[in-house]
Amino acid sequence: MTSGYIIDCHCHIASLEHVPKSFIDGVIGNVVASFLAQGIPASHSKISKMYEKKMDDPFCDDLVAEMADAGIVKSILLAADFTYALKDCRFTIEESFLRHWDVLTKHPGKFDVFGGVDPRWGHDGVALFERALVEFGFSGFKVYPPCGFSPSDPALFPFYELCAAHRLPVLVHIGPTSPALSFETCNPFLIDVAARNFPSVNFILAHAAVSFREECVMMAAYRPNVFLDVSGYQTSIRNGVECAVGGLVSRGVDHKILFGTDWPVFRTQSTQRMFVEALTNQGGGLSGRDETVTARILHGNVERLLALRRQGLSMSASAA
């Protein structure tokens, strides 16, 4: 049965405005090739229509409804910046940030936003991210290394310095993505230099139950400021094998694991409620666990990270 208090640490706005066409075409091409290899009839146009159907919630109204049904009290929206690497984005990253701000305003208390900026935008990018923190109320930084940079690239350090000053977490994509982008910078070990240089910044490795699981566990076990999110675990459920989340929890890093779904990636397969139940019902990756462990993963661990900013704001207000 679903818990009544869950925080989803990994979601996106379901809208084609934020995702480049070349990114989408690469994803669709892989899906078509996979279907055809299995003898399943498929075409680019048919899969495109399916993709467009799940990307039709630009102000997150449907997501809010699914959250309520699933017992999810808050979701973190991640705004990745593809606009430097891929030039066919409908929105600039500033326009994307403004839309995320619209969603925050429309659904107060339901979302936090981690904004991403490609470090190659230089001073303008740093200024935009700082504006997002001060004016828009964003709560973290999103890093997308497949766009062509290491998560420990010194060009990112000004952003990490802002995160340290505002006591914000950083969420880093790891593992594969659209074939339109590079996989060379997707290894979790690449965060190590940044984690050591910014010990007060908490880094979250995304999709840790799916890609590089051994490397992710090692990083979480031995780096105090490295955490793991399990978004994308639906892949293992869909493939009919034991949910990978259970294996991750068994490694003794449950105090570092964050629940996440990667909405709307799996939206056409099921609902948020069903994905929560796949973890929490009998036979799921969290079934049979101590209630304290389950509570940490479903909300407690990410709450601790998000609370650091609120504590910092309170201290600043007291000092003033």
Number of C-alpha atoms within 10 A of each C-alpha: 14 18 15 12 14 23 24 27 29 24 21 23 24 23 17 19 17 24 23 20 17 17 18 17 17 15 18 22 16 13 16 19 15 13 13 12 10 8 9 11 10 14 15 14 11 12 17 16 11 12 19 13 14 18 21 15 15 18 18 22 13 12 23 18 12 16 21 15 16 22 17 24 18 19 24 22 27 23 25 24 27 24 20 17 16 16 12 15 20 15 19 17 23 16 13 21 26 15 19 28 18 13 21 21 13 14 13 9 11 20 24 22 28 27 28 27 27 24 22 15 14 13 12 12 19 21 13 18 25 19 13 23 21 12 10 18 15 24 25 29 25 23 28 23 24 25 23 17 20 21 28 20 14 14 18 20 17 15 21 27 15 18 24 18 13 21 24 28 27 25 26 23 23 28 19 17 17 17 17 18 18 15 17 14 22 25 21 26 17 16 22 16 13 19 22 14 12 17 14 18 25 23 29 30 28 26 25 29 28 22 19 16 17 13 14 25 24 15 21 22 18 10 16 16 19 26 29 28 30 25 25 23 25 25 15 15 17 12 9 9 9 14 23 22 24 17 14 22 21 11 12 13 16 20 19 22 31 27 26 26 24 24 22 21 17 17 18 12 12 10 18 23 18 17 19 25 20 21 23 20 15 12 14 18 24 25 17 12 14 9 10 11 16 22 16 20 25 25 22 21 20 24 15 11 21 16 13 15 20 15 13 15 14 12 11 10 9 8 7 6
